Amino acid sequence: MKVAKIYIQNRKRSFIPLTLQIADTQPLRAVGLSKTTYISPLTGMLFLLPTIMPVNVTMRNTNLYLDIIFVDENDIICDIKPGMPYQYEFISSDYPVRYFIEVPMNTCQENLIDVGAKIYF
């Protein structure tokens, strides 16, 4: 699987590096992190979408606690929502997004990453 290194500028203007597996096809997006039992800090998955659109994420087959970071067409975080293991309810973006990122839960809080933060590739 392809990997990307991105940087998120946090509220203290520091750059937080994330190493992310890339899910850029429908089959990869469908599986996502569902077969993963552990992800290291500052790692996760980048879900590239075919177009800018609202998304509904499901955790029904995922055994991880996650922060789900929704990102708009300007590479700005527009929402951050929690994902719980085996959660059946959809986790929906409040806005159309270009992509979203899943990282271990509390990554955003621990690294001072907020809505409005800019992402750099």
N, C-alpha and C positions, 0 to 999 in steps of 0.2 A: 504494500500500500504506500502511496506517495505521502510525504510529510512536508509540512510548512512550518517555518519559524516566523511568528508574528510578534509584534510588540504593542502593548496597550499603555497609553500614557495615563497614569493615575492622577488622583486629585493633588498630589504633591509634585506633579510634573516629572515623576520618575517613569522610566520605561520598564514595564514588566514583560519579560520574555515568556512566550508560550510555545511549546513544541506540539503540533497538532497533526494527527492523521487526517488525510483529506478524503471526504466522502463526496465525490463529484459525479456519481452516476446514481440512477434510481435504485439499483440493487444495493449499492454501498450505503446509500442514505436509509434504505429500508432496514438494513441490519444494524447500522450505527454501532453503538457500544453494547448492544444486547448480549453479546457473547463474552463480554469482558467482565472479569471479577474484581479487577483492581486497576486503578490508574494512578500514576505518580503525581505528586504536586507539580503544578505548572505544565501539565500535559493534558491532552484530551482529543477532541475531534472537531474538525471544521466541516460543516455541511454547506457545500456550495449549491445554490439553487439555479435552475435553468432560466429563471426570470425573477424580477422583483415581485414579491407576492406575500400575502399573509400566510403564515404556516401554523399547523397544529402538530405538536410533538407528542408522542406517546412514550411512556416508560414501561408499558405492560410486560415487556420481556427483559427489562434491564434491572440488574441487581446492584445498582450504584446510587448514591446520593450525589446529585449534580447541581451545579449552577448552569442555567441555560441562558446564554447571552445572545440577544437578537440585535442584528446590525443592519443599518439602513444602507442606501445606495452611496452615501458619502463616507462610509466606513466609520460611522458614529454609532455607539451603543445606544439603542433606543429603548431597551428593556432588559431586565435581568430577572429571571424567575427560577424558583427552586423546582427540582425534579426529584421525586421520591421513588425508591425501588418499587417496581411492579405497580405503579400508579396507572389506573385505567383511564382516568379523566384526561382529556387533552390539555396540554399546556400550550396556549395560543399566543402568538405575537399580537400586540395591540396595534401594530402598524405593518405595512408591507415591508419586507426585509430582503436584502440581497443574499445574506447568509446568516447562519447561526453557529454558535460554538458551545460545546459541552465540555466542562471542566469539573474537577472535584468540588463538591459543595464547600462553601465558605472561601473558595479561592478569591472571589471578588471582595468580600469583606476583609479578609486578611491582607490583601494587597491594595486596598483603598481604590478599587475599580468601581466606578459609578456610571449610571446613565449619563450620557453626554461625552464620555471618554472617546478618544480617537484611537483607531487601530491602524497600525503601519505594517506593511508587508515588506 
